[in-house]
């Protein structure tokens, strides 16, 4: 790395650290004020509140990191342009495409950090955070009916139900997929209703299907009217977010999609969008660096606060387009991969084109 590259990176990193700390602090502060009434009313211990926000921070970091990079890169580049330092770099033979490299390098490093936190830290902390939010802070009534609930037990059985009624402790349209030691499906159980009793789950009006190698049927489906099964899951398991995309790593989420497909669940777009999003989320840290650099080095706005404003405006437009693309993918208006990748490709392509023309 050249001296000029190290110079730009050393200026950017401290500003990014300060921005991400401010975003984390403000997010926690806003959330604290939202829950302050509940904390005082229910006398929630300080240790519980601290645990809640310690598990809240990793999710804020992952989501706010691109925005912090956008702001810090736009600020640093505007300052460099104002002090004629970018002009000096260009005069030394560095094009704008070459000048942006140290900022992209920092974005790449931050993207790797975001990917690590999202893969290793968030799946653990999100479970604790969601449980505390629902149980301690009354984020969700324990009597609310839940749709499309999914959970996995310690024997690698996958459970999916169309509707879960916590008040009646009843599942509707329950499908259970069992796997062998090689993770191949060996049996599926379907029941129109499943009621939790003191002796286990009472399954009503369903079928049992046994599968052989490669998921081929070995026998005709066995119908039943009533079947009592002692399964290692309780109704509480269907309220826990252990099958929520935020609580799963990339490999686990991909496996969950495959298992849901094996039991005949066809509407998997929500999970597929989240799966692709786990790849594109770190990439956003690089693209916002491009957006901020291009917006701050335009000829008409170089060195002015207007350039900073344009960078932030473009960056927020990029954020909104990513959110819209995820919604389009989940609704099935476009294929998932195209919908999720489209705003990133358009933003990166436009920025590279602008830098080439400026050069």
N, C-alpha and C positions, 0 to 999 in steps of 0.2 A: 504494500500500500504506500502511495506517495505521501510526501509531507503534507501537501495540500489536502489529500484525502483524510489523513489523520486529523488535520486542523478542523475540517468541517465536521467530522464525526464527533470530535471532542466537544465541539460547541453544541451539537444536537443532543447528545445523550443526557447531560444534566437537565436541560430544559424539558426533555421528555419525561424524566423521572419526576420532576416537580409537577408537570401536568397530570401524570397518572396518579400521583399522591393527592392532588387537589380533587380529581374526579372521584377517587375512592372515598375521600373524606366527605365530599358533598353528598355522594350517594348514600353513605351511611347516616349522615346527619338528616337528610330528607326522610329516609326510612324511619329513623328514630322518632322524628316528630310525628310521623303517621301512626306509630305504635305507642306513643307516649301515654295516651289515655288508657290503653289496655295494660301497659306496664304498671301504672299507678293503681288502676282499678283492681287488678288481680294480684297485686303485690309480687310481681315476677322477680325472682332473685337476680342480683347483679351478675352472678356467675352464668346464669342462663342467658341473659341479654348479651354478655360478652361472647359466649359460645355461639350464639346466633349470628353476631356480626363477624366473628372470625371465619365462619363458614360462608358468609355472604361475600366477603372480600374477593376470593378467587373468581367468582362469577362476574363481579364488577370489573376486575382487572381484564379478563378475557374480552368483555364486551366494549370496554372503554379504551382499550389500548390503541386501536386504529384512530379514534377521535383525538386522543392525546398526541399521537404522531402527526396527524393532520395539522393540529394547532402549532406544535413545536417546529415542524419543518417549515410551515408558512412563515412563522416568526423569524426563524434563523435566516432563511433565504432572503426575506425582505430586508433584514439588517445587513446581510452581506452585499446585496444589491445597492442599498443606500450608501454604504461606505466604499462603493466601487470595487469591492473585492471580487465579485463575479466577473466584472469587466477585466480585471487584472488576470484572472484565470484564463479568460478567453484570449487575451493578448499573448499569454504564454503558450498558446497552441491548443488549449483545451476547449473543445466544443461544448455546447450545452448538454449534449448527450453524455459526454465524458464527465462533465461537472456534476451530474446528478448521481453518479455511481456511489459516492460515499453515503449519500442519503438512502439509496436503495439498499446498501449493505447494512446500514443500521436497521432499516425496515425488515430485512431478511433475518437479522439476529433477533429482533423483537418477535417476528413471526414464529421462529423456532421456539422461543420462550412461551409464547401463547399456545402453540401446539402442545408443548410438554405439560403446561398447567391444565389445559383443556382435556388432555388424555389421562393424566395421572392424579391430578389434585381435584378438579371439579367433580368427577364421578363420585368421589368419596364425600366431599363437603356438601354437594347438592342434596344428597339424601338426608343428611343431618339438618341442613337448612330448611328443606321442605317439611320435614317432620315437625320441627320447632315452629315453623310458620303456621302449620295447620293445627297443631295441638296446643301450643302455648299462646300464640298470638291470635288464635281464633280466625285464621285466614280462610278456613273453609269449614262449614258446618259438617259435623260427623254424620249428619242425617241426610246429606245431599246425595241424590242418586248420581252414579258415575257411569259414563258410557265408554265402551271399548277399553275395558281394563285388561291388563296383561301382567302376569307375574311368572316367576320361575322358582322351582323349589330346589332343594339340595340334591335331589336325585335327577336333576336335569329334565324335569317335566315342565313343559310350557303350557300355561293356562291362559285362555282368552275367552272373555265373556262380553256379549253385546251390551249388557246392562247389569249393574251391581247396585242392590238396594241395601245399604248398611242397616237401616232400621229393621228390616225383616231378615237380614243376613241371608239374602237370596241372590243367586246369579241366574241370569236368563241367557239362553243360547250359549252354553258353556262348551268349549272344545278343549280337550286335553291331549297333548302330543307327547308320547313317551319315546325315549331314545335308548339305544343300547350303549355298550361301553365305547364303541367306535363312533358315537354320535349319529348313528343312522336311525331314522324313525322306525319303530317296531309296532306301535299300537296307537290308535286314536280312539278317544271316547267322546261322544257327543251327547248332550242332554238338553232338553228344552228348558228345564229348571233344575237348579241345584240348591238345596236348603241345608244350612249348617245346623247340625244337632250335637248333642252331648256325645254321641257315638261316632261322629264323623259326618261326611257329606252324603246327603240323601239325594241321589240323582233320579230324575223322573223323565220318562218318555224319551229314550235315547237309543243309541246304537254303539256297538264296540266293533272296531275294524282292526284286524291284525295285518301287518305288513311284512313282507319279506325283503330280500335284497333289492336295493334301488327303489324302495317304496312300492313294490308290486304287491297287490292283494294276494294273500295266501288262502283266505277263506271268505265266504260271503259275510257281509256285515251281520252281526248278531244283535237283534233288537231286544230291548227290555222295557219294562214299565217302571220298575223300581230297582235301584241298585245302591246299596250302602257301601261307601268306600272310606277307608281310613287314610286320608291323604294328609301329608305334612304341611298343609297350608291352612290358615285361619282367615276369617273375613278381614282381619286387620292387614293381611298381606296384600289385599287388593286396594287398600287405601295408601299403601306405601309406594313411593315413586321408583321402585327398583327396576322398572322396565321403561322409565321415562328416558328419552334420548339424552337429556342432560346428565343422567347418572350412568351412562354406558360409554365405554371406550369405542373407538372406531370398529375394532374387530368384533366386539360384543354386539354392537348395533347391527353390523352386517350379518352376523349369525342369527340374531333375532328376526331379521327380515326373512332370511332363508327358512327359519322354523315356522314363521307365520304363513309363508307361502305354502309350506308343506301341508298345513292343516286346512288349506283352502281359503285363507284370507286374501282377498284380491286388492282391497283398497289399502295399499301400503305407501301411498305417496307421502304422507306426513313423515314416516320413518326414512324414506328414501331422500327426501329433501334435507332432513337433518344429517343424514349420512354424508351427502355431498357437501353440506355446509361445514362439516368438521374439517374438510380439506380446504375449502375456500376461505374460511375464517382467518387462518394465518396469512394467506395471500393478500387479504385486505390491507394488512400493515405495509406491504410493499406498494400497492397501488395508490394508497392515500399519500405516500411520499412523492410519487409521480405527480399526482394531482396538485399537491401543495407547491411543488417546485415549478410546474408549468404555470400555475396561476400567479405565482409571485415573480416570474421572470418575463412576463409578457411585455412587449415593447411599450405599450401605452400606459402600463401601470408599474413599471420597474421602480422599486424604491419607495413607493407610496403605500399608504395604508389601504388604498383601494385594491392593490394587489393582494393584500392579506384578506380583505373581505371577499374578493373573487375566489380565492382558494377555499375559504370556509364555505362559501355558497356552493361551489362545485362539489366539495367533499360531502356536504349534507345532502345534495342531490344524489350523489353516489350511494350514500347510506340508504336513502329512501328507495332508490331503484333496486337495491339488493333486497330490501324488505318486500317490495312489491313482487319481485321475481320469485321469492320464496312462496308468497301467497299464490302466485300463478301456478307454480309447480304443485302445490298442495291441492289446488282445485282441478288440476289435470288439463288446464288450457294449453299447456305446452309440455313436451316430454321433460322429465325432471332434470336431466343433465343439461339440456339446452336452456331451460328456464333459469337454473341456478348459475350457470357459467356465463350467460349472456351479458349481464351488466359488467362483470369483471373484464371480459374480452373487449367490450365496447370502450370502457374507460381507459384500459391500458393501451389499446390501439389508437385512440384519439390523442392521448398524451404523447406517445412516441411520434405520431405524425406531427404534432405541434412543435416538438423539439427539433425534428429534422428540418422543418420549414424555417424555424428560427435560426438554425445553424447556417 
